[in-house]
Amino acid sequence: MRFDVVTIFPGYFASPLGESLIARALDAGLLDIRLVDLRSFSDDPHRKVDDEPFGGGPGMVLAAPPIFTALEALRAEPGPSPWVVFLSPLGRRFDSRVAREYAGRERVVLVCGRYEGIDERTRQAGLFDEELSLGDFVLSGGEVAALAVLEAVSRFVPGVVGDGESVLRDSFEDGLLDHPHFTRPREFRGLPVPEVLFSGHHERIRLWRREQQLRETLRLRPDLIAAHTPTDEDRAILARVAGPPKAV
């Protein structure tokens, strides 16, 4: 899978892309991540890509010409047509479902915003296939968001995670939070590991983990429970862990 990341700070990505799973996936040829310096598409002698907003106001605005030129050049390259994404607070919310969707594409372009905003004519011209947001907060630029998207999407690319089973068991993959995990030592500072995990009884362990998933999701993310389609087993567990309705 190929990513093109359009940014004015390509050096920002050097360390994250040189470590851990993504680095190994790049070495193995499972991922192809290309950093595109937006400044190289500026026609300004000082490689400037921003300017003051018309009408006044604080901050600077990313100018339209270098973005048009960069994306036109990327779309003109041979190979699969890219899905172009502008990382923006105006976009749809990024989640595990979107990450899996992107992993099914051959090529994705991530455009990192910066400064106060972007010239609206980039939107009016339909330069972006969609806009994507990490959440209801503001970053100084789209680089952090791009790294989050790269990390989340790459986990769904076959071969990137050595044990594919671990991806299937991640939080949100079945609409719920993950169950707790424990490892050695068996007891630490008076805190023991639950005995069921030493039982060797696979079905008991599975049921315990499912109950913990439902219990923690109900406690921390009731919105996920509301959207979840429970099995008969889930309903029985939820009835037990939720307890009787409170009197009003």
Buried (B, 14 or more C-beta within 10 A) or exposed (E): BBBBBBBBBBEBBEEBBEEEBBBBBBEEEBBEBEBBBBBBBBEEEEBEBBBEBEEEEEEBBBBBBBBBBBBEEBEEEEEEEBBBBBBBBEBEEBEBEBBBEBBEBEBBBBBBBBBBBBBEEBBEEEBBEEBBBBEEEEBEBBBBBBBBBBBBBBBBBEEBBEEEEEBEBBBBBBBBBBBBEEEEEEEEEEEEBEEEBEEEEEEEBEBBBBBBBBBBBBEEBEEBBEEBEBEEEBEEBBEEBEEEEEEE
